[in-house]
Amino acid sequence: MPSGIGASYRSLADDVYKSTTVAENKFSVIESVKKAFSFSSGGAARRSDPLLTRTDAQQATPEGGAANRDRKMPASASAEETALLGTMPSDSMDDIELRNIQLQFPQARTMSREDSQLHEERVETGRGSVVVAVQGNRSRPAILTYHDLGLNYVSGYQTFFNYIDMRALLENFCVYHVTAPGQEEGAPTLPEDFVYPTMDELSDQLSFVLSHFGLRSVIGFGVGAGANVLARYALAHPGKIEALCIINCVSTQAGWIEWGYQKLNTRHLRSKGMTQGVLDYLMWHHFGRGTEERNHDLVQVYRNYFERHVNPTNLALFIDSYIRRTDLNIVREMDPGRKNNTHTLSMPVINITGALSPHVDDTVTLNGRLDPTNSTWMKIQDCGMVLEEQPAKVSEAFRLFLQGQGYALRVSRKSLSASSAEGKCY
């Protein structure tokens, strides 16, 4: 410490702190207080007299002392308390009153199938059965969703599609939430001899879903592994997908690092269940880094969900199928005359990711392989799991994307705000 600063601290201690904390008699205390706050003889009398008078009045009047005991300085305050509190005006607390205080507790964030008002149907396919939850009027145009690893339609889409802007938008659509085999909430453990479908076979199951509900074409909406499944179906059946919204989609095969981590996760899920290592990997897969500081409550909700509502054996089978995926083999063709013959997504595509997501580079790779004339890449700031952390931005981007395809033309930002004012939020 520099000598000048040290000297100033020593003088301050000698002049103020030592004299206000050491009280030998009544006269030395009063003198030390005056010296600490540089009271003049006249000014000190003017500031101290009302305080002494007010204190005497409180002692003389029992009801006055009881009413003001909590907001006035006690008469028996020590010299140190007087020195510390004396810097505030004596009447600073007199005019402060707390009125009309109402505690508002936020609604608990839950993910439960009982909270949703969707109708579930089990659809038989060539590789087992899948659960499909239907939301909305079936006479409307169809939106088909597919979830990511560790999730299902409840944990992956319930909150987003119940968001107020999406509620107003979905009055024009019917949503069909497809759940991968064994991933629905409360699903029993799949038999040991059950061979889980590959990613291509999972996409083939969608043909049975469309046939079961009599759908000629749908609008695809997928996240992560579900986006990969929808992209495969769109490549194999381009006439069945009118438009495609994919989030954190990976178009390449698994690398060695991902393969190693996921193999270790599947081994733990089969032998030990949901371990801390698997839980940490799932949180990183969905939220990226720095989630605890960004959204602590949301992290706790998903941690509890993964621990209590996910069948670890079934999840291990789904993860194993995902890491065995093949490359989508999408190539951007720069020659306009050969675009119709190129293996690519011919329908309009919006490719979304979060700035904090670990899959940003994968979405950039996919964007470089898509046709720029019918595809859009969008990165949303300050989030990793975009549907949970930034639902307003995703819903508006999805609305504009659908309106660009000729859907929901009468739905505007003004009508969404009006729906909010009328309380049409569930």
N, C-alpha and C positions, 0 to 999 in steps of 0.2 A: 504494500500500500504506500503511496507517496506520502512524504513527510507532512506536506501541507494539509492533505486530507486527514491524516491521522491526528494532527494537532487540532483541527477543527472539531473532530469527533470527541477528542479528550476534553476540550473546553466545553462542548455541549453537555457532556456527561457531568462535568464538575458543576456547571451552572444550572442544569435542569433536572436530569434524572436522579442524581444523588440527593438533591434537596427535596424532591417530591416523593421519594420512596422511603426516606429515613425520617421518621417523626419522633422527636424527643419530647416535645410538649406542645400545648395548643398554640403558643405564640410562634414557635418555629414552623409549624405547619402552615399557618396563615401567611407568614412571611415568604415561605418557599413557593406557595401558590402564586402570590403576587409577583415574585421574581421570575417564575417560569413563564408567565403570560404577559409580562411587561405592563402590568396594570398601573395606571397613574393613580394618584390618591383620590382624585375626584371621580375618574371613570370607574375605579374599582368599587367605590361606594355606590355608584348608580347601578352597576350590574349585580352587585351582591345583595343589596338591600331588598329588592323584590323577591329574590330567591329565598332569603331568610324569612321574609314576611310570609311568603307562600307556604314555606315549610312549617312555620309556626301555626298557620291557619289550619293546615292539615292535621297537626297534632291536636289542636284544640277542638276541631270538628270531626267526630268519628266518621260520619257519612262522607264528608269531603275527602278524608284520608283514604277510605276504602275505595272510593270511585277513582281516585287519581294515583293509587299506589303503584300501578303498573306503568304509568307514563310519566311520572315525576321522579326526579332524583331523590333517593332516600336521604333522610336527615342524618343518618349515621354513616354516610358514605365516607370511605377512607380518603386520605389525601391523594393517593394514586388514582383512584376512580374519579375524583374531582378533577384532577389534572387531565385525564384522558377524555372525559366527557365535557369538560368545560369549553372545548373548542367549538362545540355546536351551540347555536343560540338556545337559550333556555326555553323559548316558546315554540321551538321548531316542531314539536310533536303535538301541540295543542290543537291545531287546525286539521289534523289528519284523521279522517274517519273512514272506515271500511263499510261500504254500503252495497247492497245487492250483489254479493259475491255468490256465484253459483259454480259449483264444481262440475266440470264436464269430463266424463270418462269416455275415451274412444271405444268404439265397438270392437269387441274381441275378434281377431282375425282367425277364422277357423277354416279348415278344409275337410268337409265331411260330405258323404254322399247324401245324408239325410237333409242337408241344407239346400240341395239343388232340387229343382222341380222338373227334372228331365225324365223322359221315358226311356228305359233301357230295354234293348232287345238283343238276344243272342242269335248271331247269324252263323250258320254252318258253312264252312268253306272246304276246299280240297285238302287243306292242311290244318284241320281242327276248327274250333269255333272261336269267334271274337265277339266281344260285347260292344254294341253301338248304342250311344245315348243320343236321343233326338230332342232338339230344342227348337221350338217355333212351329209355325204353320207349314205343313208338308206340301202345300200347294205353291209355296214360294220357291224362288231359285235356291239351289242347294250349295252350302259351304261344307266341305269335308275336312276335318282336322285329324292330325296324327301327332302324338306326344313324343317327348324325349325320354332318355334313360331315367329310370327311377320314378317316373311320373305316370299319370293317367289323365283322363279327361277332367277329373275333379281337381287334382293338384296342379295340372298344367294349364287349364283354360277356364275354370269356374270364375275366378276373380276377374279375369280380363273380359270375358263375355258378359259379366254382370256390371261392368263399368258403365257409368251413366251414358257416355257417348256411344258405346257399343250397343247398349240397350235400345237407343233410338234408331241406330242403324239396322239392327237385326230385326226390326219390325218388317223389313223388306225381304228377309231371308229365312231359311230353315237350316239349322246347323246339325250336322251328323258327326258326332265325336266317336272316332274309332279307337279302340284300345287294343294294344298288342296282346297276344295270347298270354294269359296268366298274370297280366299287369294290373288288372282291375282291383279296386279296393276290396279286401276280404277274400281274395282269390285263394282257393286251395292249392296246395303244392302239386305241381305237375308230376305225373308218374315218372319213375326212373327210366323207363324205356321210351319215354316221349322224345322224339327227335324235333328239336325246335326249328321252325322255318328259317331259311336264309333270308337275307334282305330282299332278294328277288322274289322269293316265295311270299314274303310279307306283302310286297306290292301286288302280287297276283291275287291276294285275298280281297283286295279292294274291288276287283271285278265282281266277286260274289256279293259284296255289300251293295254296289250300285244296282245289280240285278235284283236283289232282295227288296229294295225300296223303290224299284222302278225308275231309277234316275238315268237320264240319257247323258248328262254331263254335270260336272260339279266345278266349284272353285276351290282349289286346294289351299290349305293353310297348315303348315307344319313347322315344327321346331326341332333342331338337332337331328337325332336319329329319325324322327318322324318326317322331317323335311327331306332326308335322303330317300325314305320310302316313297314319298309322293313324287320326288323327282324321277325315280325309276319308273313309277307307273306312268308319269307324263311322257317319258321317252318311249315306252312300249305302246301306250294308247294316247297319242296326242289329241285325238278327237274327243276324248272323254274329259279332258281338263281344259276349261275355257280360260282360266287365269290361275296363276300360282304365286302365293305369298310364302316365302321360306325364310326362316330365321335361324342363323348360326348353322347353315347347311355346309356339310363337308362333301366334296365331290371326288376326293381321292381315296385310295385305300389307306388303311392304318399304317402309321410309321412304327419303327421299332420301339420307340419310347412309349407311345400310346399302347402298343401291343403288350409290352412288358408290364406296365402298370395295370392294365385291365385284366391280364391273366392272373396277376397276384390278387386283384380284387375278386375275381370269380372264384378263386380257390378259397379265399377267406369266407365269401358268402355261402359257399357250399358246406364248409366245415365248421365255421364259428358263427355264422350269421352276420349281422350288420356290425362290423368292427369300427373302431375309431378311424383307422386308415381308409376304409371304404367310404365312410361318412365324409371325411375331409376331401377325398377325391370327388365325390358327388357335388359337394358344395363348390369346389373349384370349377368343376365342369359347368355348373349352371350360373354361378355368380362371378367367377374370376377372383381377382385379388382385392384385398382391402374391404371386404364386405362387412366385417364387424364394425368398422368405423363408419361405414356408409349407411347401413341399415341394420342395426342390431336386432330389432324386434322381428323383422322378416327372416333373418337368419335363424333365429330360435324356432320360429314356426316350421321352417323346412327341416331343421335338424330333428325336431320332435316327430315330424311326419315320416321321415326316412327311417327313424328308429322304431316306430310303432305300427305303421300302416303299410309297409312294403314287405312283400314276401321275398326273403333273400335268395332262396333257391330259384324261384322264377326269374328274379332280376339277373341272376348269374347267367341263366340261359339267354336272356335278351342281350346282355352285354357281350357274351361270347359270339352271338350271331352278328352283332354290330362290328366287332373288330375283325371279323372274317369278310367284311364287305369287299366288293370289287370296285374298281374305278368306274365312274359313270361314263368315261370316254366321250365327254363332250368337247367338241373342238369348234373354235370360232373360225368360220370361213369368211375370208375377206373378199373373195370373188363373188360379186352379186349373182352371176349366172349359175353358181353351184350351191347356193344357200339351201335350196329345196332338197338337195341330196345329202346334206351334211347331217351327221348325228348330233343334233342339238335340240334344245327346247324351243319349239316354234311358237308357243303361246306367250302372252305377256307375263313377265316375271318381275316381282319386286323382291330384292335380296337385302335383308335387314340384319344388322348386328349391333351389339353394344360396344361402346368404346373401351370398356373395361373387361369385355368378354375374352376368354382365351382362344376364341375361334375367329378372331378378326382376320388373321392371315388366310384362313381357309375360305372365308367369304370373298376375300379379294381374289384368290385363285379362281374361285367359281365365276366371279364377275368377269375375269379375263377370258373365260372360255365361253361365255354367253354372247349371243348376238346383241350388240349395243343398240340396235334399232327397236328392240322390244323388251329390253331389260333395264332395270334401275337398281343401283346399289345405294344403300342408305345406312349410315352409321350414326347412332344416337348417343349423345354424350352422357357422361355421369351415370352409367348403368352397365350391368353385365347381363342380368336377366331382364330383358326389355319389357316383357309382358307384365311383370310384377313391379318393376321400378319406374317405368315410364309408360304407363298405359295410355295416357292422353296423347302422347306423340305418335305411338303406334296406331292407335285408333284413327287419328286424323289422317295419317299416311295411308292406312288401309281404305278409309272412306274415299279419299281422292283417287286412289288406285282403282277402286270399283267404279267410281263415276267416270273415269277415263275409259272404262269398258262398257259404259252405257247402263250401269246399274245405279239404283238409288239416286236418281238425278234430282229428286225433290228434297232430298236430305241435305241441309246446309248447316253451317256453323250456327246460324241464328236459330234454326229449329232445334238443334241440340241444346243450346242455351235455354230455350223455352221449355224443353222437356225437363231440364234440370230445375228450373224455377217451379214447375208444376209438381215436382217431387216424384218423377217417374224413374226413380233409382231403386234398385232392389239389391 
